[in-house]
Amino acid sequence: MDPTRRIQLIKRRAVAKASLTRLQNFLAAGDLKVNEIKVRLDKLPSILNKYESAQEELECLDEADYSLDREDFENHYYQVEAKFNEILHPVMDPSSRHSSPRSSLSGHSNQTPRPHTSSTHIKLPTIALPNFEGDTCSWLHFRDTFEAMILTIQPCVMFRGFTTS
């Protein structure tokens, strides 16, 4: 391999490594915002592609063994990618329902969305039920509205002395 070409490839590979290190430093710095994390995460594949193209050419055209360098980069890359995913999609420990996420995102509440468990309580909005005023002409409208709002949710409801199913 031409020594000049070899140096160029090693430099291209070093640029990709430096980009990955900057992403890792960004994550370690804290003060994380969701949109900025997503934008930086989107850059990860291009960093891998840049590294891979230089590394593959080195491995194919040069007699030196570059496998340890590849292994180090891949381990570093997957750690950074895993950290991004851990921040964006925290995984709860199933044995502990009340464990806190490992990190919080600035600009948002300290609690990140957690998977729903049987003990999760959600406050649903109040539904204003229609009133039937006794006008027989409006009975069908009242009944249809009532059934659409209530009976389709709970098929067997007791309401003022009559049961529907």
N, C-alpha and C positions, 0 to 999 in steps of 0.2 A: 504494500500500500504506500502511496505517496505520503511522505511525512507531513506535507502541508495539509493534505486532505485529512489525515489522521488528527491533526491539531484542530482543524475546523470542526470535525465531528465531536471531538472531546469538549470543545467550547460550546457547541450547540446543546450537548447533553448537560453541561454545567448550567446553562441558562435555564433549562427545564427544571433541574434540581433546585436552583435558586428560587424559581417561581413557586415550587412546592413548599419550600422552607418559608417563604413569605406568607403563604396561606396558613401554614401551621402557626406561625407567629401571630397572625391575625386572630386565629381561634384562641390562642393562649392569652391574648391581651385582655379578653373579657369584652365589655361594652359591645355586645353583639346585637345587631338589628336583623330581623328576619329577612327583609328584602336584600340587604347587603350580603347576608349569608348565602341566599339563593343565587345571587349573581356570581359570587365567587365560586360556589359549587359548580355552576355551569362551566367555569373555566377549567375545571379539573381534567375532563377528557382531552382538551387540546394540549394540556401540559404532558399528559401521558403519551399522546401521539407524537409530540416533538421529541420526547425522550426516546420513544420506541424507534422512530425513523433513524435517529443518529446511532442508537445502540445496535440496531440490526445491521446497519451498514458496517459498523466497526466489527461486529462479530463475524460477518460474512467475508470481509475483505482483509482483516488483519489477523495475524497469527496469535496475537496475545489473547489470554483468557480474561474475558470481561464478565464472567458469570457472577462473581461476587458483587460487582457494582450493580448489576441488574437486580440481584436479590435484595440488596440494600435499598435501592430505589423503590422496588415494588412493595417492600414492607413499609417503607415510609409513606408511599402513596396510599396504600390501603388503610393505614392508621389515620391519615388525614381525612380520607373519604368517610371512614367509619365515624370519626368525630363530627363531621358535618351532619351526617345522618342522625347521630345520637342527639345533636342539638335540635335539629328540625323535627325529628320524630322520636321523642323520648320513649323508652320502653320501661314499663312498670314491672317491678318484681312481683310476680303473682302471689307470693307468700305474704306480701305486705301491701295492704290496700292504701295505707296512708303515707307511703314513702314519698319523699319529695324528689323532683327531677334533679339531675346532676347540675344543671345550669339554668339560669333564667335569661330571658332576652330583654334588653333594655327597651324602654318605650312600651312595654307591655306589663301586665300584672306579673307578680312573682310566681304565679301558678300557671303552668302550661297545661293545655288540654290533656286530660287523662282518659284512658279507655273506660267505658262505662262498665260498672260492676253492679251486682245486685243491690249494693248499699248506696248507689249514687241516687241522689234526690234531685229531680229537675222540676222547677216551678213552671208550669205551663200557663199560658195566658188565660184569663177568665173569659168565658164565652157568655155573651148576653143572649139568654134564651128568649124566644118569641113569646108573647103573651096572647092567649086566646080570649077575646073579649065577649064571646057568646054569639057573634054574628055567624049564622049558618053559611052565608055566602063565602066567608073567609076561612071556613073550617079546612077545606082541602089544602089551601096554601099553608095554613098553620101546621097541619099534620105532615105534609111533605117536608117542610122546613125542619120541623122537630125530628123527623126520622133521619133526615140527611145529617143533622148535627149530632144527634144522640144515639139513635138506635143502630146506626151502622157501626158505631164505635163499640157499643156494648149491646149485643143482640138481644139480651134478655134483661129488660129494665122495668122496675116497678115505678110507676108514676101516678100518684094520687088515686090509688085504689085499683088501677087496672094494670095488668101485666101484658107486655107484648113480647113476642118471640119470633 
